[in-house]
Structures are given as C-alpha cells and as structure tokens.
Amino acid sequence: MMMSEFIERTGFQPLPFEYAKIEEAYYNFDGDKDAFCRTFVKADGEKKV
C-alpha cells in the first residue's frame, strides 16, 4: 500500500519513519489494505505510532 492510500483511508498523515513501521505491520497483517486501515483506526493506531 502506498502512503497516499493509507492517508486517504485513515485521515492520518504519518512521518516517513512512522509509515515505515505501519507498512511493516501491514505486510504482517492477514487481510487487505481496507481491513488493515479500519483496524488501524479502531485500535487508535495514530496514538500508538
């Protein structure tokens, strides 16, 4: 998933080093990008990054 897709889906604009961690979590996530982004938002991922 591209950073722009992540921002569009979550409304959160991470810094590049934050997105690297998010992208790693996405690659280890068992689901598609929409499911990952929904889970990120529900889990208050913005605060956890």
Stockholm file with secondary structure:
# STOCKHOLM 1.0

chainA/1-49         MMMSEFIERTGFQPLPFEYAKIEEAYYNFDGDKDAFCRTFVKADGEKKV
#=GR chainA/1-49 SS CCHHHHHHHHSCCCCHHHHHHHHHHHHTSSSCHHHHHHHHHHTTHHHHC
#=GC SS_cons        CCHHHHHHHHSCCCCHHHHHHHHHHHHTSSSCHHHHHHHHHHTTHHHHC
//
